[in-house]
Amino acid sequence: MTNRKITILYGSQTGTAQDLAEQIYRESKLYHFNGPVQSMDSYDITNLINEVLVIFVCSTTGQGDEPDNMKSFWRFLLRRNLPTDSLSGLKYGVLGLGDSSYSKFNFVAKRLSKRLTQLGGREITPIGLCDDQHDLGASGVYFPWIADMWKKLLDVCPLPDGLKMLTTIPQQHKWNISIIDDNKENMGELKPDSTDIYEGCVDPVFDKPFTTKVLSNVRTTSNDHFQDVRLISFNSKHIQWAAGDVLVVRPINSKDKVRDLFDLFSEHSLQLFPETMVQLHQIDSEMAIPAHLRRPLSLKTIATQLWDLNAVPRPRTFELLAINCNNELEREKLLEFTTAEGQQDLFSYANRPRRTIVETLRDFPHSTSQLTLQTIFELFQPMKSRSFSIASSTVSEQLDILVAIVEYKTMLQTPRLGLCSNWLKRLKLGDEIRGVIKKGTFKMPTNDVPVVMVGPGTGLAPFRSILQEQQKTWNGRQEFVLFFGCRGELKDFHCGDELKAMAATGFLKLITAFSRDQQEKIYVQHKIREQSSLLNDLIKTKCGTFMVAGSSKNMPSAVKEALQIALGVDEAYIEELVKTGRYQEETWS
């Protein structure tokens, strides 16, 4: 067979880009291609000049940042001494994953494609920009993009004479898994598991983690308020951070969730128990086993620390479930969810109600009863790390985060609970967590120009950190203004007494918007418009910096529009503030 190599590289923060890259890898076998699928940072980038065909799948994180497992690759690619014809022999495709509610939508994919072109690479097909805000989510773009990519790729690299396209993807699992110990632990009590699944492994997300203990876990909203928000404090001894930095943690599943999983295994006689020890074995060098899964582990450790039991299933989930399904109707429905035509039905079944993977397994009993270990290890998505703006300065001698606990109802009877926020909610005095500090996106001005901050709700977090730090060295000259918004002064005015105390000293000008404390709703954007005279003085006359933090949905665009109106300027003026770092955003979904 003619050598048909294609390299598939991904930059993935939450696992979605990796999932899509592996899907493209599997489909490549239909066209008799071979070649690896791996993260960009695990790929030897010095080989890129020798590549002929490469598909890149990458997400955009934070405020336009590249994923952790792409950072080294990207730094190398940005070297100024690289010749402009370095990649003249490369034909490539870029598929980006992003969210158009963020200002830097798919920023990483766009920059990557531009840089590859600058170095002489040629596009196989125009860049694909998946959008979480699409009615069908990312699948609304990646299904047609992948189909078009294969069509264009076959024009570039047609099948040799006598070689036909396969009609079905050869079924091959990522890894083989063997049971090396089968201990039927008493299911009456799932004991805590002290094994750290990542211990001793190079982890781009958790480089040099620290361990710290909980000092307090206090609700900042009234007990009769619908939203539970927590100010959680940790011992900060030996931890260094700067105002505006971020705490990254990796949650674990609750005992109840883990028990539900093993109950499900038991119901279907799968003979898989919490203390069952397993070992993963590599099948093909094209798909290597991650470092943290190369030693024997118990299924309890894996179910607690690795598998996201709250995750909404993706199309690949249903493809896997269909493999050994012996019920025709069930198999037909599963396969429908894997097609482009079935994405609307899949969205209605899984995404809209936020149905979890475990609930899905219960809905398809014939498929679940035929699960193998190999299939199970592909069904479950890996646990994602979560980032929280640090809400305190080092001068406070404790590390605080402000966390909104995610709990809501859908058409399903059981309320939806956010995995990480509810794990944090359960933490008690003295409990230990592991985390890392990452640099935040906010950059304070180096001189004494005014700083205007807009932080409704938990958007207060980074500004509390900044204010605590600045207050200690305040010289009386620099002006600080905070626009804070919430529903009610007595309901969810986080750290209200502390902010009022700062205002009482003259250090801070505090402007509040309590949207439900009067008949007419008032938000921070309304207060910004009201403060036209103040903002013109601070931003235009005194060249101040304007910062925004909080939800990425409607607030950032409403605030930007309000500032434009308050200053009496056009969009170009605001964009110039953005370019020069005088208008900064840190938002999250």
N, C-alpha and C positions, 0 to 999 in steps of 0.2 A: 504494500500500500504506500502511496506517495505520502511523504511526511507533511502533515497539515497541522502546523502548530498555531495555537492561539493562546495568549496569556490573558488571564482575567484577574484584575487587581481591584481591591476595594478599600475604601476608608469608611469605617463604620463605627458609630458611637453607641448605638442602641441595638444593633444586630440586623436592622432592616436592609441596609446596603449589602451586608454579608449574605443575607438570605437571597437577595436578588442576584448577586454575583454567582452564588452556587446554583441558582436556577439556570442562569445563562450557561454555566459550565455543563450542567446536565444536558441542556438542549444542544450544546455543541457536538455531543456524541451522535445526534441525528445526522450531522453533516460530516462525520468522520474526522472531526478535529481532535487533537490532543493538546495537552498543556495544562499548566497549573492554575489553581484558583487560590489566592492568598491575599493577606492584607498587604498594603503598600509598604509598610515598614518592615515586614518580614521578607520582602523581595529584595534581591541584590540589585539596586538601581543602576549599578555600573553596567549591567547587562542590557539596559533599555536601548542602547544604541544599536544592539544587534537584533532587536525584535522587529518583526514584520507586521504582526497583527496583535493589538492590545485593546481590550475593553476595560474601561475604568468605570467603577460604580462608587459614588461618594456622596456622603451627606454633608450638610452644613449644620454646625452646632453653635450654640450661644449667639453671639452678635456677629456672625459671619466667619466663624472659626472653623478650621479643619479638624476632623476627628483625631483622637489621640494616636490611633494606629496608622496615621498618615503623616504625622508632623515631620519626622526625619526625611521621608521621601520628598515632601514639599520643600523643605529647607534646601535640599540638594538641588532640586529642580530650579530653584530661584537663584542659583549661583550666577553671578554676572560674567564669570569667565567661561561659561559654556558656549561653544561656537553656535552660531545661528543655524547651522546645518547639521547639528548633532543628531537630530532625529529625522533626517531627510528620507530614511528608508522605512519610516513607521507610518502605518495606517491605523487609525484609532477611532474609537467611539467613546463618548462620555455620557453616562446616565447619572443625573443628579437627583438627590432627595432633599426636599426643603418644605417650607411652610410660608405661603405668601402673606401671612399676617405679620411676618418679620420684614423689616426694611431691607435687609440684605438677603433676599430670597435666592436660594441656590447659589450663593456667592462663591462657594468653594468650587463647585462644578464649572461655573463660568470662568473663573480665574485659571483653573487647570486646563480647560480647553484652549483658552487664549495662549497660555504659556507653551503648550505642546505645539501650537501653530507657529509661535515665535521661534521655536527650535527646529522648525522644518517639517513637523508632522502634518499629515493630511487626514482630514475627517472622512470616515467611511460613510457616516450619516450625520445629519445635524444633531446637536446636543439635545438630549431629552431632559426636561425639567419637571420632575414629579412634584405634585403639590398636595400636602395634607388637607388643604381646604377644598380640594376638588370633591364633587359629590360622591365619587367612588374612591376617594383617597388617592394614594400613590398609584394604584392599579389603573386609574383612569388614563395615566400616561405611559406606564411601563409596559403594559400589554401591547399597545400598538407600536411603541418604540422598538421593543425587542423583535417583533415580527418584521418591521421595516429594516432593522439592522441586519437580520439574517438574509433578507432579500438582496440588500445592497452588498453584503459580504460575499454572497455567491456570485455576484457580478465581478467582484474583485478577485475572488479565489474560487472559481467554479470546480465542481466535482470532476475528477479525472474520468476519462473514458472507461466505461465498464463498472463504475462505482455509482450506486444509487443511494439516494437519501433513505434513511430508515423511517419506517412508519410509526414506530413507538420508541421512546427513550429506553435504552437498556436499563433494567432495574438493578441498581447497585446502591447499597447503603454507604454512608460516609465512612463508617468504621465497623469492625466486628467487635462484639462485646462478649466476654466470657464471665461466667459466675465462678468465683474462686472460693466463696464461702457462702453458705446458705443458713443463716441463723434466724429461726422463726421467733423473733423477740415477742414477748407479751405485749399485745397491742393496748393493754389497759393504760399504759403510761409511756408517752414518747419522751424520753429523757433528753436533756440538752446535749448537743453534740459539740465538743470542744475542738474538733478537727477543723483547721482552717484550710479550705480547699485551694487557696492561692499561696499558701506558705512556701517560701523558697523559690517562687516562680517570678520571672520577669513579667511585670504587668504594666503596660503603658498607662493605664488609668490610675493604678495604685502604686506608683513609684515611691518607695520609702514611706510607707504609711506609719502613722503613729496610733497609739492606743490611749484613750482618755475615758474618764468616768463622768457620769451624769451628776451634776450638782443640784439641779432643780428642773422641774417640768411643770410650768405654770400656764393655766389657761388665761389668755388676755381678753377674751370676749365674755360677756355676761352669760350666765347659765341659761337664760331664756332666749339667747340669740341662736339663730339657725346654724351659724358657722362656728366651729370650734377651731380657734387659732392658739398655738402654743409658743411660748417663749421658753426655749430649752437651753439650759446653761451647762457647759462642760468645763472640767478642770483644764486650765490653759498652761499649766506648768510644762516647760520645754517645747511649747508650740509657738512658732513665730508666724505672724501674718501682718499685713498692712490694711489700713482702712479700705474697704471696697473689695477685698479678696473674698474667695468662695471656699466653702467647705464641701468636699465631695465624700459621700458615703455610699456604701453598698448595702442595701437592706437584706433581711432574710425573711422567709415565709413564716407565718404564724404556725403554732402547733396544730391549730384547728385545720388550717389549709393542708398541712402535711398529712394529718390523719385522714382527711377526706380522700386524698390521693391513694393512700394505702388501703383504705376501705374499698375504694373503687377497684383496685387491683384484686382484692380479696373476693369481691362480688363476682368477678369474672374469672376466678380461679387461675390467675396469672402466676401464682406462686412466687411473688416478689414481695419481700419483707424489708422493714427498715434496716435491719443489720445485714442484709445480703450484700456481700462484698463483690465488686465487679472490677474488671480490668479491660481497658479499651485497647484494640489492636488496629494498627494502620492497614488499610487495604491497598491504597494507591498513594504513591509519593505526591501525586497531584493534589491531594487533599490531606494535609498533615493533621495530626492530633495536637490540640493546644497543649502548652507545657503544663498547665494546671490539671490536666486530665490524664497524665501519663503514669500515674501511680495508682495502686488499688484504693478504692474509695467505697464507702458504704452508700447504699441507695438513700439512706436518711440524710447523710451529708449532702449528697447531690440534690435531693428534693428540697432541702432546707436552704442551701446556699447558692445553688447553680440555676435551677429551673424557676422561671417566673410563672407561678401557678395562677397569677391574675391576668396573664397576657391574653389578648384577643387573638384567636387563630388566624393565620394567613392562608392564602391559597395552597401553599405547599403542604399545610397540615392535612387538608382533605385529600390531596394526592396520595399522601402516605397512608391515610386511613383506608383508602380504597384498594390498596395493594392486595391484601389478603381477605377482603370482605367477601363473605359467602352468601350475602343477601342481595338479590338483584336490584330491588328498589332502593335500598340504602346505598349501594355502590353507585347507582345512576345519579342519585342526588349529590353524593360526594364529588363525583367527577364533573358535574355541572358547575360546582363552585370553583373549579380550577380553570374554567374557560373564560375568555373575554366576555362572552355573551352572558355568563352567569354572575358577573360581578355585582350587578344591582341586587340580585337575590342574596348574594353573600353579604353585601353591605347591610341589608335589612336583617339578615339572620345574626351576624356576628358584630359588626362595627356599631350599628345604631344602638342596640341594647347593651353593648360592651359585654358580650357573652365571653366567659373565660374558657380556657382550654379544657379544664376539668369538667365544666358544665357541658362542653361540646362532646367530650368522650361519653358522658352519660346519655346524650341525645342519640348516639350512634352505637348502640350496644352490640350489634353483630360485628362491627368493625373492631370495637374495643376488645371484645373477647378473643380476637385473633392477633392482638398486638405481640410483637417480639421486642426484645431489648434493643435491637438495632433500630427498629422503628421508633420506639419510645425516646431514644436519645436524639432523634431528629425532630420529633413532634414538639418538644418543649423548647421555647425560646430561652436564651440565657438571661439571667438577672442583669438589669441595667443599673449602673451607678447613677446617683442623683446628686445634683448640685444645689447648694443653698447659699445665698449671700450672707456673709457673716454680719451679725447685727450688733457687734460690740467692738470696741477698740482694745488694744492690749493694755491700755491704762486701767481698764476695768478689772483686769486680772481674772477674767473668765471669758470663754468663747460662747457667744450666744447665737442662736438661729431663730428666726420667726417663721413658723410652719403652719400653713392652712391645712387642716385635716380634710382629706378628700373623702366624702361620703355623699352619695346621691342615689336617687331611685330612677329606674328605667321601667320598661314594660315587664321586666323579670321581677319575680317576687322578692328575691334576696337583694338587699341594697348593695350598690357597688362601693367597694372600699379601696382607696388608693393604697398600693402596697407599701411604699416607703413612708408616707405620712402617718399611716396607722401603726407601722413598726415604731416610728419615733414616738408616737402618742403612748405606746405601751411601755416605753423606757421608764425605769424607776431610779430613785436615788441610789448611786453606787454601781449601776449597770455600766458595762464597758462597751465602747464602740471603737471601730477602726476607721480612720479617715485620712485624707490628704488635703493640703491647702493648695489651691490654684489661684493664680493671679486674676484679679477681676479686670473688668474692661474700663471702669471709670479712671480717669486721669485728672487729678487735681491741678489747678493752675499753679505755676511756680512762684507767682507774685501775689500781691494782696488784692487782686481784683475780686469783685463780688461773686458769690456762688449761689445760684438759684436752683433749688431741688424740688422735684415733683414726685412724691412717693405715696400714692393712695394704697390703702390696705397693707399687705405684706411688702409692698414696694418701699415701705419705710426702712426695711432692714439695712441696706448698704448705707443709707443716709444717717441712721443712728450711729453706725460705726464711724463714719466721717465726722459727725458732729462731736462725738465723745473725744475723738482724737484732736480735733481742732480747738475744742474748748479749753483743753489743758494748756495750750500755748497761745491762746488768743491775745492779740496785742491791742484790741479795741478799734483797730482800723478796718479790718476786713469785714465785709457784710455777708451774712448768711441768711437766706430766706428759704423756708420750707412750706410748700403747699401739700397739705395732707388731707386725704379724703376717705370717708368711710360712711356707713349707713347712719349710725347714731352716736352721739357723744357718750352716751351711757351704755352703748352696746358693743362697739368694736373700735374704740379709740385706743389703739395699741400704744403702750408706753406714754399715755397722755399726760400723766403727772410729771414725768421726766421732761417731756417736751415743753410743758408749761413753765417748769422751773428754769429751763434754758432761756425761754423767752423773757422771764421775769428779770433776768440779769442783764438784758440788753444784748446778749450774745447772738440770739436768734430772733428773727421775725417769723412768727408762726401764723400761717393763714390756713384756716380749716374749712372744709366743705362736708357737712353732714347731710347726706342726700335725703334721708327719710325723717329728719327732725322738723320738717315743715311740709305744708301741702304740696308746694312746688319742689321738684327734685333739683338739687344743686350739686354739681360735680366740680372737680378741680378745674376743668376747662372753663367753667363759668367764672370762677374766682380769678383765673388768669386774665380773662378779658376785662374784668373789673379793675385790675391792677395795671392798667395801661401806662399811667404816669410813672409808677414805680419801676416797671420793667423797662421802659424806655431809658430811664436814668441808669439802671443797673447794667443793661445789655448794650445799649447803643452808646451812651455817654461814657460809662466807666468800663466798657469792654468786658463785661462779666461772662461767666460760664453758666450754661443752662443744662441741667441733668434730669433725666426721666427714668424711673424704675417702676416695674409692676407688670401687670397682665399685658400680653401681646395682642389681645383681641381688638378692642375698639379704642382703648384709652390713648395709646401713643399717637395715633393719627389725629384724634380729637384735640390732644394737647398741642401738637405741632400746628394745627390749624388755628387754635386759639391764640398761640403766641404770635403767629403771623398777623392776625387781626389786631392784637394788642399793640404790636410794634408798628403797624401800618406799613408793612413791607410785602414784597412779593415772594414767591416760592424760591426764587434764585437766591435771595438774601438768606433764607433759612438754610438752604443747601450749602451756602458758603460757610455758615456757622458749623455745619456738620463736618465739612472738609477740614476746617481749621481746628477741630476738636473743641469748639466752644458750645456745641450742642451734642450731647452724648445720651445714648439710650442703653439701658440694660433691661430687657424684657423677657418674659417666659410664658409658656402656654400652660 
